[in-house]
Amino acid sequence: MKTRNGRTLKRRVGLWSATLSGTGVIVGAGIYALIGEASGLAGNAAWLGFLLAAVVAALTAISYARMGRRIPKDSPEFQYARVGLGLRSGFVAGWLMVWADIASAAAVALGFGGYLHALVGTPAMLAAFGLLVVLSLVAWFGILESILLVSLLSLVEIGGLLLVVAVGIPHWGEQPLLEASGGPLGVWSAAALVFFAYLGFDELGNLAEEMRRPERDLPAAITMAVVISTILYVLVAVSAVSLVGWQALAASSAPLASAVEAALGPQGKSALAIIALGATANTVLLLLVSASRSLFGMARAGALPQPLGWIGIRHTPWVSVALAGVVGSLFLALGDIARVAQITNFTTLTAFGMVNLSLAVVLRKESKVGGVRRPLVGVVTLLQPLLAFFTCVWLLVMTGWVAAAFGALLGITGFAVGGWVEHYQRRKQRGAASSGS
């Protein structure tokens, strides 16, 4: 679809670049920063928290894949939720995800600043701001250039995780891997926290209008990215606790670097810190691209101001890219990545729940053949999205009251704004119908 200036997004993203991008954003800063927090909650059984979070993520990823075949458009939460639940619900889902992406980009940029400060002494806030500026320019320059950089950084960060696995394998069995210091509730709390580390498969939906064959490649890329990430996470968690134990991981500000240092010495720690710079930068770039495409998709659908849907000379939504970068810079004051992860998880899980419910509604309608409902087919097809919905609700309960309060405030605001958007579009449609008659 062309904008008023005749420009369009370019379809330049293939299956493997999309899969690598999805894997790159999933295995980004989350695992490097949150494994220590997860170990403090679940003990040596932190790996089980990653596995449980993977199950929840996979169930919702299936919903995204099924919706992606039906609606291969940018701003997936907005597009997917509104088709089954209506425009206002779609707006709330898209609204929540935009805020989650931008806040996460700011928090991860601060993580980049912290690593750079530890290596060369650059002020963390200045480094974080500089990263947002540079990566906003990359996102503006072009989707292919962004994906190429993401692919390169993804290989670097995956290499860092494979390094942790390699040095940890000889130590497997030295720690009781089922020792859960916080009991079953601690494991589930860890799963709710590290769910942040699985965010990324949903971002692939924001590349739908720049993929060559989105109906085929989007579901495949989502599936492969989740599977690859889950295998890496579980292996890394097992290796990390095997190297230093959960107490040392929980006490460290750079848990994976500390685990590698135990095996390779200070040089290993420095090497992993450098790799972490690539991981955090990669995550920030993908979050900025995703947030800008969400804004673009909602603007093109008439749910946000029209300028956010403008496409520049580089065939990218330059106003949306600029807004994501500016607001992300303002969010740098948040600082605490664990707190931001919980807030992001709450808003994201709410949006995921809405997508799952929307899919259930769509499938319920599709179970009618020739006006006759087929109950057995309906039950089987509804099982996955409903199970995905309830697992999202369960993790929502585990995110904590601070995240719930902040997320509820954003949700209520989005609901109010979405009501105005819905009212405006109805008036516009009535006006068009009146003029047509």
C-alpha positions in Angstrom: 0.0 0.0 0.0 1.4 3.4 -1.0 1.2 6.6 1.1 0.2 10.0 -0.4 3.8 10.7 -1.6 3.7 7.4 -3.5 6.4 5.7 -1.4 6.1 2.2 0.0 8.0 -0.1 2.4 10.4 -2.4 0.5 9.9 -6.1 0.7 13.6 -7.1 1.3 13.4 -9.5 4.2 13.6 -13.3 3.6 13.0 -16.3 5.9 16.5 -16.8 7.2 17.2 -13.1 7.8 13.9 -12.9 9.7 14.6 -16.0 11.7 18.1 -14.7 12.6 16.6 -11.3 13.5 13.9 -13.0 15.7 16.5 -15.2 17.4 18.8 -12.2 17.9 16.2 -10.0 19.7 15.0 -13.0 21.8 18.5 -14.0 23.0 19.5 -10.3 23.4 20.0 -8.5 26.7 17.5 -10.5 28.7 19.6 -13.6 29.2 22.8 -11.5 29.8 21.1 -9.4 32.6 18.3 -11.5 34.1 19.8 -14.9 34.7 21.2 -13.5 38.0 17.8 -12.2 39.1 16.2 -15.5 38.1 18.8 -17.5 40.1 18.0 -15.5 43.2 14.3 -16.5 42.8 14.7 -20.1 41.7 18.2 -21.2 42.8 19.9 -23.8 40.7 16.6 -24.6 39.1 16.6 -21.3 37.2 16.9 -23.3 34.0 13.4 -24.7 34.8 12.1 -21.1 35.0 13.4 -20.5 31.5 11.8 -23.7 30.3 8.4 -22.8 31.8 8.6 -19.3 30.3 9.4 -20.9 26.9 6.1 -23.0 27.1 4.1 -19.8 27.7 5.9 -18.0 24.9 5.5 -20.9 22.5 1.8 -21.1 23.1 1.4 -17.4 22.3 3.9 -17.7 19.4 1.6 -20.2 17.8 -1.2 -17.7 18.0 1.0 -15.1 16.3 1.9 -17.6 13.6 -1.8 -18.5 13.0 -2.8 -14.8 12.9 0.2 -13.9 10.8 -1.1 -16.2 8.0 -4.4 -14.3 8.1 -3.2 -10.8 8.6 0.4 -10.2 7.4 0.5 -6.5 8.4 2.7 -4.3 10.7 1.7 -3.5 14.3 0.6 -7.2 14.9 -0.9 -6.7 18.4 -3.2 -3.9 17.0 -4.1 -5.8 13.8 -4.6 -9.2 15.5 -6.6 -8.0 18.5 -9.0 -5.8 16.6 -10.0 -8.4 14.1 -11.7 -10.5 16.8 -12.2 -8.0 19.7 -12.9 -4.7 17.9 -11.0 -1.5 17.3 -10.8 -0.3 20.9 -9.3 -3.6 22.1 -6.9 -3.6 19.2 -5.8 -0.1 20.0 -5.1 -1.0 23.6 -3.1 -4.0 22.6 -1.0 -2.0 20.1 -0.7 0.9 22.6 0.7 -1.3 25.3 3.2 -3.0 23.0 4.5 0.4 21.8 5.2 1.6 25.3 6.7 -1.8 26.2 9.1 -1.7 23.2 10.2 1.9 23.8 10.7 1.5 27.6 12.6 -1.7 27.0 14.9 -0.1 24.4 15.8 2.6 27.0 16.5 0.1 29.8 18.6 -2.1 27.5 20.5 1.0 26.3 21.4 1.7 29.9 22.7 -1.8 30.2 24.9 -1.1 27.2 26.1 2.1 29.0 26.9 0.1 32.1 29.0 -2.4 30.2 30.8 0.3 28.3 31.5 2.2 31.5 33.0 -0.9 33.0 35.3 -1.4 30.0 36.5 2.2 29.2 34.9 4.5 31.8 32.4 6.3 29.5 29.5 7.7 31.6 26.7 5.2 31.3 23.9 7.7 30.6 25.9 9.4 27.9 26.7 6.1 26.3 23.0 5.0 26.4 21.9 8.3 24.8 24.5 8.0 22.1 23.5 4.5 21.4 19.8 5.5 20.9 20.8 8.3 18.6 23.1 6.1 16.4 20.7 3.2 16.2 17.7 5.6 15.4 19.8 6.7 12.4 20.4 3.1 11.4 16.7 2.4 11.7 15.9 5.4 9.5 18.6 4.6 6.9 16.9 1.4 5.8 15.3 -2.0 6.8 17.9 -4.0 4.9 20.8 -2.2 6.5 19.1 -2.6 9.9 18.6 -6.3 9.4 22.2 -6.8 8.2 23.5 -5.2 11.3 21.1 -7.2 13.4 22.2 -10.4 11.8 25.9 -9.6 12.5 25.2 -8.7 16.1 23.0 -11.7 16.5 25.8 -14.0 15.5 28.1 -12.2 18.0 25.6 -12.6 20.9 24.8 -16.2 20.1 28.6 -16.8 20.0 28.8 -15.4 23.6 26.1 -17.8 24.8 27.8 -20.8 23.1 31.0 -19.8 24.9 29.2 -20.0 28.2 27.8 -23.4 27.3 31.2 -24.7 26.1 33.1 -23.7 29.3 30.2 -24.9 31.5 29.7 -28.4 30.0 32.7 -29.9 31.8 31.2 -28.8 35.1 27.7 -30.2 34.6 26.7 -32.3 37.5 28.7 -30.3 40.1 25.6 -28.5 41.3 22.1 -30.0 42.1 20.1 -28.6 39.2 16.7 -29.2 40.9 17.6 -27.2 44.0 15.0 -24.5 44.0 15.8 -22.1 46.8 12.4 -20.4 46.5 10.4 -23.6 46.0 7.9 -24.0 43.2 6.6 -20.5 43.7 10.1 -19.2 43.2 10.5 -21.1 40.0 7.3 -19.6 38.7 8.3 -16.2 39.8 11.6 -16.7 37.9 9.6 -17.8 34.8 7.5 -14.6 35.1 10.7 -12.5 35.2 12.6 -14.2 32.4 9.6 -14.1 30.1 11.2 -10.8 29.2 14.0 -12.7 27.7 11.6 -14.4 25.2 10.1 -11.2 23.9 11.1 -10.9 20.3 9.1 -13.5 18.4 6.2 -11.0 18.5 8.4 -8.3 17.0 8.7 -10.3 13.8 5.1 -9.4 13.1 6.3 -5.8 12.6 8.4 -6.9 9.6 5.4 -8.5 7.8 5.1 -5.7 5.3 8.8 -5.8 4.5 9.0 -9.6 4.1 9.0 -11.1 0.7 6.5 -13.9 1.5 5.0 -13.1 4.9 2.1 -15.6 4.7 4.7 -18.4 4.5 7.8 -17.0 6.1 6.4 -15.2 9.2 5.0 -18.3 10.9 8.1 -20.3 10.1 10.5 -17.6 11.4 8.5 -17.3 14.6 8.6 -21.0 15.2 12.3 -21.5 14.5 13.3 -18.4 16.6 11.5 -19.6 19.7 12.9 -23.2 19.4 16.5 -22.0 18.9 16.2 -19.5 21.7 14.8 -22.0 24.2 17.6 -24.5 23.5 20.2 -21.8 24.0 18.6 -20.5 27.2 18.3 -23.8 29.0 21.9 -24.8 28.1 23.2 -21.5 29.2 21.3 -21.6 32.5 22.5 -25.1 33.3 26.1 -24.1 32.5 26.0 -20.9 34.5 24.8 -22.5 37.7 27.2 -25.4 37.2 30.1 -23.0 37.0 29.5 -20.8 40.0 26.2 -21.8 41.7 23.1 -19.7 42.1 24.3 -17.6 45.0 27.2 -16.2 43.0 25.0 -15.6 40.0 22.4 -13.8 42.1 25.0 -11.5 43.7 26.7 -10.5 40.4 25.8 -7.4 38.3 27.3 -9.3 35.3 26.3 -12.9 36.0 27.3 -14.6 32.7 30.6 -12.7 32.7 31.2 -13.9 36.3 30.5 -17.5 35.2 32.9 -17.3 32.4 35.5 -15.7 34.6 35.4 -18.7 36.9 36.5 -20.9 34.0 38.7 -18.7 31.9 39.9 -15.9 34.3 39.7 -12.1 33.8 40.3 -12.3 30.1 37.1 -14.4 29.7 35.1 -11.9 31.7 36.3 -9.0 29.5 35.6 -10.9 26.3 32.0 -11.7 27.4 31.5 -8.0 28.5 32.5 -7.0 24.9 30.0 -9.5 23.5 27.3 -8.1 25.8 27.8 -4.7 24.2 26.8 -6.3 20.9 23.9 -8.1 22.5 22.5 -5.0 24.1 23.0 -2.9 21.0 21.2 -5.5 18.9 18.2 -5.6 21.2 17.9 -1.8 21.2 18.0 -1.6 17.4 15.3 -4.3 17.0 13.1 -2.7 19.6 13.4 0.7 17.9 12.5 -0.8 14.6 9.6 -2.7 16.1 8.2 0.3 18.0 8.4 2.5 14.8 6.6 -0.2 12.7 3.9 -0.5 15.4 3.4 3.3 15.3 3.4 3.2 11.5 0.9 0.4 11.3 -1.5 2.0 13.7 -1.2 5.4 12.0 -2.0 3.9 8.6 -5.1 2.2 10.0 -6.2 5.6 11.3 -5.7 4.9 15.0 -2.8 7.3 15.4 -2.0 10.7 13.8 -1.3 10.5 10.1 2.3 11.8 10.1 3.4 8.7 11.9 2.5 6.8 8.7 4.7 8.9 6.5 7.5 7.1 4.6 10.7 8.9 3.8 13.2 8.8 1.0 14.8 5.7 2.5 11.5 3.9 2.4 11.3 3.8 6.2 8.6 5.4 8.5 10.9 8.3 9.5 8.5 10.2 11.8 7.8 7.0 13.7 11.5 6.2 13.9 12.2 9.7 15.2 9.4 9.5 17.8 10.5 6.1 19.1 14.1 7.4 19.5 13.1 10.7 21.3 10.7 9.0 23.7 13.2 6.3 24.3 15.7 8.9 25.3 13.3 10.3 27.8 12.8 6.9 29.3 16.5 6.6 30.2 15.6 7.8 33.7 14.0 4.4 34.4 17.4 2.7 35.0 16.5 -0.6 36.7 16.4 -3.3 34.1 14.7 -5.8 36.4 11.9 -3.4 37.3 11.5 -2.4 33.6 11.4 -6.1 32.7 8.5 -6.7 35.1 6.6 -3.7 33.8 7.3 -4.7 30.2 6.2 -8.3 31.0 2.9 -7.0 32.4 2.0 -4.9 29.5 3.2 -7.5 27.0 1.4 -10.4 28.7 -1.8 -8.3 28.6 -1.4 -7.6 24.9 -0.6 -11.3 24.3 -3.7 -12.3 26.2 -5.8 -10.1 24.0 -4.3 -11.6 20.8 -5.0 -15.1 22.1 -8.6 -14.2 22.9 -9.0 -12.6 19.5 -7.7 -15.7 17.8 -10.2 -17.8 19.8 -13.0 -15.6 18.5 -11.8 -15.8 14.9 -11.5 -19.6 15.1 -14.9 -19.9 16.7 -16.4 -18.0 13.7 -14.4 -20.2 11.2 -15.7 -23.4 12.8 -19.0 -22.7 11.1 -19.2 -24.5 7.7 -22.1 -23.6 5.5 -23.8 -21.9 8.4 -23.5 -25.1 10.5 -21.2 -25.2 13.6 -19.0 -28.2 14.0 -18.6 -28.5 17.8 -15.7 -31.0 17.8 -13.6 -28.9 15.4 -14.4 -25.8 17.4 -13.1 -27.4 20.7 -9.9 -28.7 19.2 -9.0 -25.4 17.4 -9.9 -23.3 20.5 -7.7 -25.4 22.9 -4.4 -23.7 22.0 -5.4 -20.0 22.1 -7.4 -20.5 25.3 -4.5 -22.4 27.0 -2.2 -19.6 25.8 -4.5 -17.0 27.3 -4.7 -18.7 30.7 -0.9 -19.2 30.9 -0.5 -15.5 30.2 -2.9 -14.6 33.0 -1.0 -16.9 35.4 2.3 -15.2 34.6 0.6 -11.8 35.0 -0.2 -12.6 38.6 3.5 -13.3 39.2 4.8 -10.0 37.9 4.2 -8.0 41.1 2.0 -5.1 42.2 4.3 -2.3 40.9 4.3 -3.7 37.4 0.5 -4.2 37.7 -0.1 -0.6 38.8 2.0 0.9 36.0 0.6 -1.5 33.4 -3.0 -0.8 34.5 -2.4 3.0 34.2 -1.2 2.5 30.7 -4.1 0.2 29.9 -6.7 2.6 31.2 -5.2 5.4 29.3 -5.1 3.3 26.1 -8.7 2.3 26.6 -9.8 5.9 26.9 -7.8 7.0 23.8 -9.0 3.9 21.9 -12.6 4.9 22.7 -12.0 8.3 21.2 -10.4 6.7 18.1 -13.3 4.3 17.7 -15.8 7.2 18.0 -13.8 9.3 15.5 -13.7 6.5 12.9 -17.4 5.8 13.2 -18.2 9.5 12.6 -15.8 9.4 9.6 -17.5 6.3 8.2 -21.0 7.8 8.7 -19.8 11.0 7.0 -18.4 9.1 4.0 -21.7 7.1 3.7 -23.8 10.3 3.8 -21.7 12.0 1.1 -21.8 8.8 -1.0 -25.6 8.7 -0.9 
